[in-house]
Amino acid sequence: AQSVTQPDIHITVSEGASLELRCNYSYGATPYLFWYVQSPGQGLQLLLKYFSGDTLVQGIKGFEAEFKRSQSSFNLRKPSVHWSDAAEYFCAVVEMDSSYKLIFGSGTRLLVRP
Amino acid sequence: DAGVTQSPTHLIKTRGQHVTLRCSPISGHKSVSWYQQVLGQGPQFIFQYYEKEERGRGNFPDRFSARQFPNYSSELNVNALLLGDSALYLCASRGGTNEKLFFGSGTQLSVL
């Protein structure tokens, strides 16, 4: 079965510092991968997605992610974190059988120090 | 343009009661999915409906049911509520072959 692992439960960075959130997936074929962000009590906002092609994908809010098939990873990066980036971040892979569903990781909570 | 809308935003029920959650997809989207997000965890897939037919069901008991209406809106029903059903219930819609799911803000259900 497909799965997504986000090994870091919490990450704390200083404002202006760089950020990398880790995501590893388990999927037999070429995966469709997503990163979503969630503010407290809110729904999920799509940051970026990877389906095929260029393995470095750009998203909103200055985020980017790199797909590495050899490492089964899809890590999220941002060169300079802003205080407003503090939120929960979820990596997800699409599982397509008769349905179209996202398999989410358990999330990484980002805390930003002033 | 309106996004995915869910109602109510918050709900408090007691054990054994029944609850109905509602979702209106983005205009033109024919697929609606439901996810349950327990505090501190990632969302888990419950159902997907497309053109009023169930396309997929996650690992949830029969107490959970859903349906999709001709206008593509959807209801999620949960019977015989348990304390463990307390969660944020998210609805998502998808249009055509677009791979993106658009999520609503969710319904926060508390079971006492």
Interface residues (C-beta under 8 A of the other chain):
Chain A: V4 Y32 Y36 G41 Q42 G43 L44 Q45 L46 K49 F51 F90 A92 V94 D97 S98 S99 Y100 K101 L102 I103 F104 G105 S106 G107
Chain B: V4 S31 S33 Y35 G40 Q41 G42 P43 Q44 F45 Q48 R55 G56 R57 G58 L88 L90 A92 R94 E99 K100 L101 F102 F103 G104 S105 G106 Q108
